[in-house]
Amino acid sequence: MLTKDPARRPIWVLPSLGLAVCLSTTRVLGQASPIQTGAESIVDELLALALPFAIIAVMVLGLLAFAGRLSAGIAVLCILGICLVFGAPQLVDWGRSLFGV
C-alpha cells in the first residue's frame, strides 16, 4: 500500500513550484500601465483608419498624373502628409528620447 509520507515527496516538486512562481510573477510585473495600453490602442486604431485614406490619396495622385494635372507641389505635400501620419509614433519616440523624457 502507498503511504502519503511528506518526507517521501519527489525531488522535482519544489523546483517546479519555484519555476511556476517565477513565471507567474514576471507575467504580472511585465504588464504595461492601463493608460499606456489605451493610448497605444488609440494610435493603432487611428493608423488603421488612416490607411485607406492614404491609399485613396495615392490613387488620386495617380489619376491626376495620368490626366496631366498633377503639380509637383501637390504630390510632395501629399507624400509628406502620409509620411507624417504614419511616422508620427516614431517621431514622438525620437522627440521623447531627444529631451530625455
N, CA, C and O of each residue as an XYZ file, in Angstrom:
404
protein
N       0.836     -1.160      0.000
C       0.000      0.000      0.000
C       0.898      1.247      0.000
O       1.952      1.267      0.636
N       0.459      2.283     -0.725
C       1.220      3.524     -0.800
C       0.905      4.402      0.398
O      -0.255      4.551      0.785
N       1.937      4.978      0.977
C       1.740      5.883      2.106
C       1.928      7.313      1.635
O       2.684      7.562      0.696
N       1.260      8.241      2.267
C       1.348      9.667      1.923
C       2.301     10.361      2.877
O       1.922     11.322      3.548
N       3.498      9.897      2.941
C       4.502     10.469      3.826
C       5.091     11.715      3.165
O       5.641     11.601      2.069
N       5.000     12.919      3.787
C       5.533     14.128      3.172
C       7.041     14.087      2.981
O       7.568     14.796      2.123
N       7.730     13.297      3.738
C       9.180     13.217      3.586
C       9.565     12.465      2.326
O      10.715     12.538      1.895
N       8.640     11.754      1.735
C       8.936     10.953      0.551
C       8.427     11.610     -0.729
O       8.202     10.915     -1.719
N       8.241     12.929     -0.736
C       7.810     13.631     -1.943
C       8.904     13.516     -2.995
O      10.086     13.418     -2.666
N       8.513     13.529     -4.228
C       9.538     13.521     -5.278
C      10.380     14.792     -5.227
O       9.915     15.844     -4.787
N      11.601     14.681     -5.676
C      12.552     15.797     -5.606
C      12.151     16.936     -6.549
O      12.465     18.091     -6.260
N      11.483     16.660     -7.643
C      11.186     17.673     -8.645
C      10.042     18.604     -8.250
O       9.798     19.581     -8.958
N       9.337     18.347     -7.162
C       8.175     19.162     -6.795
C       8.589     20.586     -6.421
O       7.991     21.545     -6.909
N       9.591     20.738     -5.574
C       9.985     22.085     -5.128
C      10.563     22.935     -6.258
O      10.167     24.093     -6.384
N      11.480     22.423     -7.089
C      11.953     23.268     -8.194
C      10.849     23.637     -9.185
O      10.846     24.743     -9.726
N       9.920     22.723     -9.422
C       8.844     23.055    -10.356
C       7.909     24.106     -9.770
O       7.399     24.951    -10.505
N       7.676     24.070     -8.461
C       6.870     25.118     -7.827
C       7.581     26.468     -7.881
O       6.946     27.497     -8.113
N       8.894     26.465     -7.670
C       9.661     27.708     -7.756
C       9.627     28.294     -9.156
O       9.507     29.508     -9.325
N       9.732     27.433    -10.159
C       9.661     27.895    -11.544
C       8.282     28.466    -11.861
O       8.170     29.479    -12.550
N       7.250     27.827    -11.366
C       5.891     28.321    -11.600
C       5.685     29.692    -10.959
O       5.050     30.564    -11.553
N       6.208     29.887     -9.770
C       6.082     31.189     -9.100
C       6.850     32.258     -9.863
O       6.347     33.367    -10.040
N       8.057     31.945    -10.317
C       8.856     32.922    -11.064
C       8.175     33.310    -12.370
O       8.144     34.489    -12.723
N       7.637     32.346    -13.082
C       6.984     32.653    -14.349
C       5.712     33.464    -14.146
O       5.408     34.343    -14.953
N       4.977     33.189    -13.101
C       3.741     33.939    -12.877
C       4.030     35.373    -12.441
O       3.279     36.277    -12.809
N       5.080     35.610    -11.679
C       5.379     36.981    -11.255
C       5.934     37.807    -12.400
O       5.646     39.002    -12.469
N       6.719     37.227    -13.304
C       7.232     38.016    -14.425
C       6.108     38.418    -15.361
O       6.176     39.477    -15.985
N       5.090     37.606    -15.471
C       3.963     37.971    -16.323
C       3.196     39.150    -15.730
O       2.779     40.047    -16.463
N       3.011     39.156    -14.435
C       2.287     40.251    -13.784
C       3.124     41.522    -13.796
O       2.592     42.600    -14.064
N       4.412     41.424    -13.515
C       5.260     42.610    -13.445
C       5.549     43.197    -14.817
O       5.862     44.383    -14.917
N       5.455     42.404    -15.874
C       5.761     42.887    -17.204
C       4.621     43.606    -17.892
O       4.780     44.045    -19.031
N       3.479     43.742    -17.244
C       2.346     44.401    -17.875
C       2.549     45.909    -17.894
O       3.126     46.490    -16.974
N       2.057     46.530    -18.971
C       2.162     47.977    -19.094
C       1.028     48.645    -18.313
O       0.070     47.998    -17.891
N       1.168     49.943    -18.139
C       0.126     50.677    -17.422
C      -1.136     50.753    -18.281
O      -1.047     50.693    -19.507
N      -2.292     50.883    -17.667
C      -3.538     50.952    -18.441
C      -3.609     52.174    -19.351
O      -4.193     52.109    -20.433
N      -3.020     53.280    -18.924
C      -3.046     54.490    -19.752
C      -2.207     54.292    -21.001
O      -2.615     54.682    -22.095
N      -1.030     53.684    -20.844
C      -0.175     53.439    -22.000
C      -0.825     52.443    -22.954
O      -0.746     52.606    -24.172
N      -1.458     51.428    -22.414
C      -2.134     50.446    -23.256
C      -3.283     51.095    -24.022
O      -3.470     50.821    -25.208
N      -4.047     51.947    -23.359
C      -5.146     52.643    -24.026
C      -4.658     53.600    -25.098
O      -5.254     53.688    -26.172
N      -3.575     54.321    -24.815
C      -3.028     55.257    -25.797
C      -2.504     54.516    -27.020
O      -2.712     54.957    -28.151
N      -1.827     53.398    -26.802
C      -1.330     52.611    -27.929
C      -2.483     52.038    -28.746
O      -2.385     51.931    -29.968
N      -3.557     51.675    -28.087
C      -4.730     51.167    -28.795
C      -5.355     52.255    -29.664
O      -5.769     51.991    -30.793
N      -5.422     53.473    -29.140
C      -5.980     54.587    -29.916
C      -5.104     54.887    -31.127
O      -5.619     55.123    -32.220
N      -3.792     54.879    -30.945
C      -2.877     55.131    -32.058
C      -3.030     54.055    -33.123
O      -3.053     54.362    -34.315
N      -3.135     52.800    -32.707
C      -3.308     51.712    -33.669
C      -4.613     51.857    -34.449
O      -4.651     51.621    -35.657
N      -5.679     52.244    -33.756
C      -6.968     52.416    -34.429
C      -6.923     53.578    -35.424
O      -7.463     53.472    -36.525
N      -6.285     54.679    -35.044
C      -6.203     55.820    -35.954
C      -5.342     55.505    -37.174
O      -5.654     55.937    -38.284
N      -4.265     54.758    -36.973
C      -3.443     54.370    -38.116
C      -4.197     53.407    -39.030
O      -4.068     53.482    -40.252
N      -4.977     52.512    -38.451
C      -5.782     51.605    -39.272
C      -6.853     52.374    -40.044
O      -7.205     51.995    -41.161
N      -7.365     53.440    -39.461
C      -8.352     54.271    -40.141
C      -7.701     55.124    -41.232
O      -8.327     55.378    -42.261
N      -6.477     55.564    -41.032
C      -5.800     56.430    -41.995
C      -5.283     55.669    -43.212
O      -5.067     56.272    -44.264
N      -5.082     54.376    -43.092
C      -4.519     53.601    -44.200
C      -5.384     53.647    -45.458
O      -4.838     53.891    -46.534
N      -6.687     53.432    -45.393
C      -7.479     53.536    -46.631
C      -7.460     54.939    -47.241
O      -7.473     55.084    -48.464
N      -7.430     55.970    -46.392
C      -7.357     57.330    -46.925
C      -6.035     57.576    -47.648
O      -6.003     58.265    -48.668
N      -4.955     57.021    -47.128
C      -3.660     57.171    -47.792
C      -3.656     56.437    -49.130
O      -3.098     56.931    -50.110
N      -4.270     55.271    -49.171
C      -4.343     54.520    -50.429
C      -5.160     55.293    -51.459
O      -4.780     55.375    -52.627
N      -6.278     55.856    -51.022
C      -7.113     56.640    -51.940
C      -6.369     57.886    -52.404
O      -6.486     58.269    -53.569
N      -5.609     58.527    -51.522
C      -4.842     59.718    -51.910
C      -3.797     59.377    -52.962
O      -3.601     60.141    -53.908
N      -3.129     58.251    -52.812
C      -2.135     57.843    -53.812
C      -2.827     57.514    -55.133
O      -2.291     57.804    -56.202
N      -4.006     56.914    -55.067
C      -4.756     56.629    -56.296
C      -5.165     57.928    -56.996
O      -5.094     58.026    -58.221
N      -5.590     58.921    -56.218
C      -5.961     60.216    -56.804
C      -4.738     60.881    -57.424
O      -4.836     61.481    -58.495
N      -3.593     60.781    -56.765
C      -2.366     61.326    -57.358
C      -2.049     60.643    -58.681
O      -1.624     61.294    -59.636
N      -2.254     59.339    -58.737
C      -2.028     58.618    -59.992
C      -2.985     59.064    -61.085
O      -2.582     59.221    -62.237
N      -4.254     59.268    -60.732
C      -5.223     59.747    -61.725
C      -4.881     61.157    -62.200
O      -4.994     61.461    -63.387
N      -4.460     62.020    -61.265
C      -4.059     63.374    -61.662
C      -2.832     63.345    -62.570
O      -2.748     64.116    -63.526
N      -1.891     62.467    -62.278
C      -0.708     62.350    -63.127
C      -1.087     61.807    -64.502
O      -0.544     62.241    -65.518
N      -2.017     60.859    -64.530
C      -2.469     60.288    -65.796
C      -3.167     61.342    -66.652
O      -3.030     61.347    -67.875
N      -3.919     62.236    -66.002
C      -4.634     63.285    -66.725
C      -3.744     64.482    -67.035
O      -4.161     65.388    -67.757
N      -2.528     64.500    -66.504
C      -1.620     65.609    -66.759
C      -1.911     66.824    -65.906
O      -1.479     67.922    -66.257
N      -2.617     66.679    -64.811
C      -2.993     67.792    -63.941
C      -2.236     67.812    -62.621
O      -2.540     68.630    -61.752
N      -1.275     66.944    -62.456
C      -0.557     66.838    -61.180
C       0.602     67.826    -61.154
O       1.456     67.816    -62.040
N       0.625     68.669    -60.145
C       1.772     69.549    -59.954
C       2.702     68.922    -58.919
O       2.279     68.102    -58.103
N       3.942     69.309    -58.963
C       4.931     68.732    -58.049
C       4.625     69.110    -56.606
O       4.870     68.317    -55.696
N       4.096     70.298    -56.384
C       3.784     70.740    -55.026
C       2.714     69.889    -54.373
O       2.829     69.534    -53.200
N       1.674     69.560    -55.124
C       0.604     68.721    -54.573
C       1.137     67.332    -54.247
O       0.821     66.771    -53.198
N       1.940     66.781    -55.140
C       2.489     65.440    -54.911
C       3.389     65.421    -53.683
O       3.310     64.503    -52.866
N       4.248     66.434    -53.550
C       5.167     66.483    -52.409
C       4.396     66.660    -51.104
O       4.704     65.999    -50.112
N       3.402     67.540    -51.091
C       2.615     67.754    -49.875
C       1.832     66.507    -49.474
O       1.735     66.190    -48.288
N       1.283     65.812    -50.440
C       0.527     64.596    -50.134
C       1.450     63.512    -49.577
O       1.111     62.855    -48.593
N       2.596     63.325    -50.192
C       3.546     62.314    -49.710
C       4.099     62.710    -48.347
O       4.284     61.851    -47.485
N       4.365     63.998    -48.142
C       4.835     64.465    -46.838
C       3.773     64.244    -45.759
O       4.104     63.854    -44.639
N       2.513     64.486    -46.081
C       1.437     64.241    -45.125
C       1.312     62.770    -44.766
O       1.113     62.429    -43.600
N       1.428     61.901    -45.754
C       1.367     60.461    -45.483
C       2.532     60.040    -44.601
O       2.360     59.243    -43.679
N       3.715     60.571    -44.880
C       4.887     60.232    -44.052
C       4.713     60.717    -42.617
O       5.095     60.019    -41.679
N       4.145     61.898    -42.439
C       3.934     62.412    -41.083
C       2.891     61.605    -40.322
O       3.054     61.338    -39.132
N       1.817     61.217    -41.009
C       0.761     60.460    -40.329
C       1.274     59.095    -39.890
O       1.065     58.689    -38.747
N       1.942     58.387    -40.788
C       2.380     57.039    -40.449
C       3.704     57.011    -39.693
O       4.055     55.987    -39.107
N       4.439     58.111    -39.698
C       5.685     58.173    -38.949
C       5.556     58.870    -37.610
O       6.550     59.044    -36.904
N       4.340     59.274    -37.250
C       4.127     60.019    -36.005
C       4.575     59.258    -34.760
O       5.220     59.863    -33.902
N       4.272     57.967    -34.610
C       4.751     57.277    -33.397
C       6.277     57.273    -33.277
O       6.818     57.444    -32.184
N       6.962     57.077    -34.398
C       8.418     57.092    -34.354
C       8.950     58.494    -34.079
O       9.947     58.654    -33.375
N       8.288     59.512    -34.634
C       8.724     60.884    -34.377
C       8.532     61.265    -32.911
O       9.373     61.954    -32.334
N       7.442     60.825    -32.312
C       7.205     61.114    -30.893
C       8.243     60.401    -30.029
O       8.774     60.992    -29.088
N       8.535     59.140    -30.339
C       9.567     58.418    -29.587
C      10.923     59.093    -29.729
O      11.677     59.185    -28.761
N      11.237     59.568    -30.936
C      12.507     60.253    -31.152
C      12.554     61.551    -30.342
O      13.574     61.857    -29.723
N      11.463     62.313    -30.343
C      11.419     63.561    -29.581
C      11.529     63.327    -28.086
O      12.191     64.090    -27.382
N      10.883     62.275    -27.598
C      10.973     61.967    -26.165
C      12.393     61.575    -25.784
O      12.883     61.977    -24.729
N      13.061     60.792    -26.633
C      14.436     60.403    -26.309
C      15.390     61.584    -26.458
O      16.408     61.651    -25.769
N      15.066     62.518    -27.357
C      15.909     63.692    -27.557
C      15.921     64.578    -26.318
O      16.967     65.111    -25.946
N      14.765     64.738    -25.677
C      14.663     65.579    -24.493
C      14.763     64.798    -23.194
O      14.618     65.374    -22.116
N      15.005     63.508    -23.276
C      15.220     62.698    -22.083
C      13.980     62.443    -21.259
O      14.067     62.294    -20.040
N      12.836     62.390    -21.896
C      11.585     62.137    -21.167
C      11.320     60.656    -21.135
O      10.317     60.220    -20.570
